[in-house]
């Protein structure tokens, strides 16, 4: 039986989430900024037409934004994650086999559905998602994941498709691949695109029809050959229904204001370690290596310094208190007084399954009481809100180092104090 994949991709997802509670911003240019209100990470079509590229620094385009009354927001990841969960839960109604590829994308396995009605079915999916969540989506349909990606990009760019496009039929497939640039293919980066163009491969159809398969594999590895086969409707990338456990967990932020003292650095490292531990426990894992990294601002004419160091634990753990203690030990080793710091990072590695790891005979193993305490901490924070309960080492005043989020919208669906209010 021929495979059928559908890729559902939310349109300008972060911006769409901001518009959800601001209907006055429909058909109005909207942009969302990265951490510390630095660069654009999401743009509506109206903002793209003003010439603002993805990743552009906000300060360089502030005049354009002010002139055109662009609605600019600080990233509100608590809101975006909540809305993403609602979108994915809605998609699960249409197929039991679904891969959540990213916060705003999901692959659906629609193998076995009637190909004559598959487009109508995807229009139904699109309408249901938009009715249930308020988030507009585009859907691409193909016999492989790469072709579904190609179809999705066309669905979102070509208004005639009304948000859904299929390349299941040969005529549509050939037209799509002849008009699809090689650098836009999923899995092919800029460097690979330059090398392919040197071989005369400019469009997706050129890669599909390229005869020298050994050369493709030699120049672009096995992945390049698999992408070529996917363009030939040979499925090489199966649907991944289970999210693989992370082998490394990193939490890193730039500070909203310069940090000079060890006390503030310790607070930031404690907070990042807490976030990393929460993710570690969520995937039911433990770790035996902790790395801490600090650096100054490379774009500022000050003394430059960057250093990382790590520590290996005798016993695997996911206990926030233990990891903060060890992270502080590392921080004390690499800290130099009198320097202006801009960023810190905590990385947990050598990750093992919490139920299968080997305990140490003489080490400080997590007790049942330790594990129960961390589980209780996670349950309270999941129910009552992020950092409702936290380790005292994280501090109570983050003003000295916390990210800039001057333009942040309320947490409409994740904070009781910020719920949308309607006056009667």
C-alpha positions in Angstrom: 0.0 0.0 0.0 1.3 3.4 -1.0 2.2 5.7 1.9 0.4 9.0 2.4 1.8 11.7 4.6 0.3 15.1 5.5 2.3 17.9 7.1 0.3 20.3 9.2 2.2 23.6 9.8 0.9 26.5 11.7 1.1 29.9 9.9 3.5 32.3 11.6 2.8 30.4 14.8 4.1 32.8 17.5 2.4 35.7 15.8 -0.9 33.8 15.4 -0.8 33.0 19.1 -0.5 36.8 19.8 -3.4 37.5 17.4 -5.6 34.9 19.1 -6.4 37.3 22.0 -6.0 40.5 19.9 -8.5 40.3 17.0 -7.7 44.0 16.3 -4.4 42.7 14.9 -5.9 40.7 12.1 -4.5 41.8 8.7 -2.0 44.0 10.7 1.8 43.5 10.7 2.9 41.5 13.7 6.4 40.3 14.8 7.7 38.3 17.8 11.2 38.8 19.1 13.8 36.4 20.5 15.2 36.3 24.1 16.0 39.8 25.4 14.0 41.3 22.6 16.8 40.8 20.2 15.8 39.5 16.8 12.6 38.6 14.9 11.8 34.9 15.2 8.3 35.1 13.8 6.7 37.4 11.3 3.3 37.7 9.6 3.0 38.1 5.9 2.3 41.8 6.4 5.6 42.2 8.2 7.5 40.2 5.5 6.1 42.6 2.8 7.7 45.5 4.7 11.1 43.9 4.0 11.9 42.6 7.5 13.8 39.4 7.2 13.8 36.5 9.6 16.4 36.8 12.4 16.8 40.6 11.8 17.9 42.6 14.8 14.9 44.6 16.1 16.9 47.8 16.6 17.8 47.9 12.9 14.2 47.9 11.8 12.6 49.8 14.7 12.0 52.9 12.6 10.2 50.8 9.9 8.1 49.1 12.6 7.2 52.4 14.3 6.4 54.0 10.9 4.1 51.2 9.9 2.6 50.6 13.4 3.9 47.1 13.6 2.7 45.2 16.7 6.0 43.8 18.2 5.9 41.3 21.1 8.5 39.7 23.4 8.5 35.9 23.2 5.8 34.4 25.4 6.8 30.7 25.4 4.4 29.7 28.1 1.5 30.8 25.9 2.9 29.3 22.7 3.6 25.9 24.3 0.0 25.8 25.7 -1.5 26.7 22.3 0.7 24.2 20.6 -0.5 21.4 22.9 -4.1 22.3 21.9 -3.3 22.1 18.2 -1.6 18.7 18.5 -4.4 17.3 20.7 -6.9 18.4 18.0 -4.8 16.7 15.3 -4.9 13.4 17.2 -8.6 13.2 16.5 -7.9 12.6 12.8 -5.3 9.8 12.9 -3.7 7.6 15.6 -0.3 7.8 13.9 1.1 11.3 14.3 4.6 12.7 14.8 4.9 16.1 16.6 7.9 17.4 14.6 8.2 20.8 16.3 6.1 23.3 18.3 4.2 24.3 15.2 4.5 21.2 12.9 3.2 17.7 12.8 3.3 14.8 10.3 0.1 12.7 10.0 0.1 9.2 8.5 -3.0 9.1 6.3 -2.1 5.8 4.6 -5.3 3.9 3.6 -7.5 7.0 3.2 -9.3 7.3 -0.2 -6.9 9.4 -2.4 -9.9 10.9 -4.2 -11.2 12.5 -1.1 -7.9 13.1 0.8 -7.7 16.8 -0.1 -11.3 17.3 1.2 -10.4 15.5 4.4 -7.4 17.8 4.9 -9.6 20.8 4.4 -11.7 19.4 7.1 -8.7 19.0 9.3 -7.6 22.6 8.6 -11.1 24.0 9.4 -11.4 22.0 12.6 -8.0 23.1 13.9 -8.8 26.7 13.2 -12.2 26.4 14.8 -11.0 24.7 17.9 -7.8 26.7 18.5 -8.0 29.8 16.4 -4.6 29.0 14.8 -4.5 29.0 10.9 -2.6 26.1 9.4 -1.3 25.0 6.0 -1.3 21.3 4.9 0.9 19.5 2.4 0.1 16.0 1.2 2.7 13.6 -0.4 3.8 10.0 -0.5 6.9 10.8 1.6 7.8 13.3 4.3 10.0 15.3 2.0 7.2 15.6 -0.6 4.7 16.6 2.2 7.1 19.4 3.1 7.3 20.5 -0.5 3.5 20.5 -0.8 3.1 22.3 2.5 5.4 25.2 1.4 3.4 25.6 -1.8 0.1 25.4 0.2 1.3 28.3 2.3 2.7 30.5 -0.5 0.1 30.0 -3.2 -3.2 31.6 -2.3 -5.1 29.5 -5.0 -4.5 26.4 -2.9 -6.5 27.9 0.0 -4.1 26.3 2.5 -4.0 22.7 1.2 -2.0 21.2 -1.6 -1.4 17.6 -2.7 1.4 16.1 -4.9 -0.1 12.6 -5.0 -0.9 12.9 -8.7 2.0 12.8 -11.2 1.0 16.0 -12.9 0.9 18.0 -9.7 4.1 16.4 -8.5 6.1 17.2 -11.6 4.9 20.8 -11.6 5.8 21.2 -8.0 9.3 19.8 -8.3 10.1 21.8 -11.5 9.2 25.0 -9.6 10.8 24.2 -6.3 14.3 25.6 -5.6 16.9 23.1 -4.4 17.8 25.1 -1.3 14.2 25.0 -0.1 14.1 21.2 0.2 13.8 19.9 3.7 17.2 18.6 4.9 19.4 20.5 2.3 21.3 23.4 3.8 23.0 26.3 2.1 26.3 24.7 1.7 24.8 21.5 0.2 22.7 23.7 -2.2 25.8 25.4 -3.5 27.5 22.1 -4.1 24.4 20.8 -5.9 24.2 23.8 -8.1 27.8 23.2 -9.2 26.5 19.8 -10.4 23.7 21.4 -12.3 21.1 20.6 -9.7 19.0 23.8 -9.3 15.5 22.5 -8.9 14.0 19.6 -6.9 13.3 17.7 -10.2 17.0 17.9 -11.0 17.9 16.1 -7.9 15.2 13.5 -8.4 16.3 12.8 -12.0 20.1 12.9 -11.3 21.5 9.6 -12.6 24.8 9.3 -10.7 23.5 8.1 -7.3 27.0 7.1 -6.1 28.1 10.7 -6.5 25.1 12.0 -4.6 25.9 9.7 -1.7 29.6 10.5 -1.8 29.0 14.3 -1.8 25.9 14.5 0.4 26.1 11.3 2.5 23.4 8.7 3.0 20.9 11.4 4.0 21.3 13.1 0.6 20.5 9.8 -1.2 17.5 9.3 1.1 16.2 12.7 0.2 16.7 11.9 -3.5 14.6 8.7 -3.0 12.0 10.6 -1.1 11.6 12.9 -4.1 11.1 9.7 -6.2 8.2 8.8 -3.9 10.2 6.1 -2.1 9.6 6.6 1.7 12.9 6.6 3.6 12.0 8.6 6.7 9.4 6.8 8.8 7.0 8.5 11.1 8.4 8.8 14.6 5.5 8.4 17.0 7.6 8.4 20.1 9.7 11.5 21.1 13.2 10.2 21.7 14.8 11.1 25.0 17.4 13.9 24.9 21.0 12.9 25.3 21.9 16.4 26.5 19.8 19.0 28.1 21.0 22.6 27.8 19.5 25.7 29.4 21.1 29.0 28.4 20.1 32.7 28.4 21.6 36.1 27.8 21.2 38.5 30.7 18.9 41.5 30.3 21.5 43.6 32.1 25.3 43.2 32.7 26.2 41.0 35.6 29.4 41.6 37.6 29.0 39.8 40.9 29.2 36.1 41.7 25.9 36.3 43.7 23.8 37.2 40.6 25.6 34.6 38.5 24.9 32.0 41.1 21.2 32.8 41.0 21.1 32.6 37.3 22.9 29.3 37.2 20.6 27.9 39.9 17.6 28.9 37.8 19.0 27.4 34.6 19.9 24.2 36.5 16.3 24.0 37.9 14.8 24.3 34.4 17.2 21.6 33.1 16.4 19.3 36.0 12.6 19.7 35.3 13.2 18.6 31.7 15.4 15.8 32.9 12.7 14.4 35.2 10.0 14.9 32.6 11.6 12.4 30.4 12.3 10.1 33.4 16.1 10.4 33.2 19.1 11.0 35.5 22.5 12.5 34.6 26.1 12.1 35.8 27.8 15.2 34.2 27.1 18.9 34.8 28.8 21.6 32.7 28.6 25.4 33.4 29.6 28.0 30.9 29.9 31.8 31.3 30.9 34.5 28.9 31.1 38.3 28.4 29.5 40.3 25.7 31.4 39.7 22.4 29.8 42.8 20.8 31.0 45.2 23.5 34.4 46.8 23.9 35.1 45.3 27.3 37.4 42.7 28.7 36.5 39.4 26.9 36.3 36.2 28.8 34.6 32.9 28.2 35.1 29.6 30.0 33.4 26.3 30.6 34.1 23.5 33.1 32.3 20.4 34.1 32.0 17.9 37.0 31.3 14.1 36.9 29.0 12.7 39.6 29.7 9.4 41.4 25.9 8.7 41.3 23.3 9.6 38.7 20.7 12.1 39.9 17.8 14.3 38.8 17.6 16.1 42.2 17.6 19.9 41.6 19.4 20.5 44.9 22.3 18.3 44.2 22.8 19.6 40.7 22.7 23.2 41.8 25.3 22.5 44.5 27.6 20.9 41.9 27.0 23.6 39.3 27.9 26.2 41.9 31.2 24.4 42.6 32.0 24.5 38.9 31.0 28.2 38.7 33.3 29.1 41.6 36.2 27.6 39.7 35.7 29.6 36.5 34.4 32.9 37.8 36.7 35.9 37.6 35.8 39.0 39.7 35.4 42.4 38.1 34.4 41.3 34.6 31.1 42.2 32.9 29.2 38.9 32.2 26.5 38.6 29.5 25.5 35.0 29.4 25.5 31.7 31.4 24.7 28.1 30.5 24.1 24.9 32.3 24.3 21.5 30.4 23.4 18.1 31.7 24.9 15.1 29.9 25.7 11.5 30.3 22.0 11.0 30.6 20.6 7.6 31.6 17.1 6.1 32.1 15.9 6.7 35.7 14.6 3.1 36.0 17.7 1.4 34.5 20.7 3.3 35.6 23.4 1.7 37.8 23.7 3.1 41.3 26.9 3.7 43.1 27.9 1.5 46.1 29.4 4.4 48.0 28.0 7.5 46.2 25.2 9.9 47.2 22.3 8.0 45.5 18.9 9.6 45.3 16.7 8.2 48.0 13.0 7.4 47.7 12.4 10.6 49.8 14.5 12.7 47.4 12.6 11.3 44.4 9.2 11.9 46.1 10.2 15.5 46.9 11.1 16.3 43.3 7.9 14.7 42.0 5.9 16.8 44.4 7.7 19.9 43.3 7.0 19.2 39.6 3.3 18.4 40.3 2.8 21.7 42.2 4.5 23.7 39.5 2.5 22.0 36.7 -0.8 22.7 38.5 -0.2 26.1 40.0 2.3 27.7 37.6 5.9 27.8 36.7 8.3 28.3 39.7 5.4 28.4 42.2 7.7 26.4 44.4 11.5 26.5 43.8 14.8 26.0 45.5 15.8 29.0 47.6 19.1 29.2 45.7 17.2 30.6 42.7 16.5 33.8 44.6 13.5 36.0 44.7 14.6 39.0 42.7 15.8 38.3 39.1 15.9 42.0 38.1 19.7 42.0 38.2 20.1 39.4 35.4 16.7 38.3 34.0 15.9 38.6 30.3 14.4 41.8 28.8 10.8 41.1 28.0 9.5 44.7 27.8 6.9 43.9 25.1 5.6 40.6 26.5 1.9 39.9 26.3 0.0 38.4 29.3 0.0 34.6 29.9 -3.7 34.4 29.0 -4.0 30.7 29.4 -1.3 29.8 31.9 -1.4 32.4 34.7 -4.4 33.0 36.9 -3.5 36.6 37.5 -3.2 37.2 33.7 -6.5 35.6 32.5 -8.2 37.6 29.8 -10.9 39.8 31.4 -14.2 40.8 29.8 -16.0 43.7 31.3 -19.8 43.5 31.3 
